[in-house]
């Protein structure tokens, strides 16, 4: 009997393909805009985490000058002679022609072995890296942007974030005009250093949690993207709400006939839920694919914006990550459920034969509209 009910309900879509297309496209478009934004946000946060682990050594302590004026090379030398396992880092923004990148000068021979930089440094050709002309270690995307902009040797390494370049610390000192000043000293994880040991030199220890976090700086940017994506999702749900409401009203006679033939109310609601879930999943998959295309088209522009506003190293490419496409399918199911909840409630509340009576359906609709008006008024006052 449930199979017969399911077939009878599906026959409605064969007679009205345009209505089916409207419903599917409404869910797909709502999901696409939301999924596209979430894909961009997920890729950006993954890039922040990768850049923090490679560039800032986010899991290690650092020694910095209290006055923020940098650490003299003589002070660094005295710390090394005292047996402290620290490594110098010089960094800053540098422009090669029209391309601005984050230049990171490292000393690979002293870099702590438990950092991602050691992985980068271990793959170096040290003779080329320490050459007088200098060698830039960059990603493939950065190398493409640097083409024709520098006479320095360029080597591609997939571990380096986009928009950044590793170089020998002496070359970075010359290009950035640091005059021997070191920006920070990276401390090995097993190295014990007390504040008293470096306080006389005008230095302080910066714990990993106290280091600058690009992800926090860009939170407002990603919050705005999420808000626009959610607003677009709500607009798409209005299409779904109208399509489902019209569909339920047109099938009032079918509901009455199925109930009169012995289909229980619980079975009828279950079949309707299965039908809506199938449509939501199919539409959600279409929406996730459209969202990937949208994010793929927008990602280079977003990466350029984040690089220009915050100096953040964000990949211009896009990866398929489970967190955003699963969220896209979940929000497609949830949005469809919310849009059709009112119509399902009407079917549940009406008597067996009243479902096909226009007046009974209109009275139920009037009560729902009155409730919506009251809720809207309360929300307007709160706003």
Buried (B, 14 or more C-beta within 10 A) or exposed (E): EBEEBBEBBEEBBEEBEEBBEBBBBBBBBBBBBBBBBBBBBBBBBBBBEBBBBBBBBBEBBBBBBEEEEBBBBEBBEEBBEEEBBBBBBBBBEBEBEEBBBBBBBBBBEBBBEEBBBBEBBEEBEEEBBBBEEBBBBBBEBBBEBBEEBBEBBBBBBEBBBBBBBBBBBBBBBBBBEBEEBBBBBBBBEEBEBEEEBBEEBEBBBBEBEEBEBBBEBBEEBBEEBBEEBBEBBEEBBEBBBBBBBBBBBEBBEBBBBBBEEEBEBEBBBBBBBEBBBEBBBBBBBBBBBBBBEBBBEBBBEBBEBBBEEBBBBBBBBBEEBEEBBEBBBEBBBEBBBEBBEBBBEBBEEBEEEBBBBEEBBEEBBEEBEEEEEEEEEEEEEEE
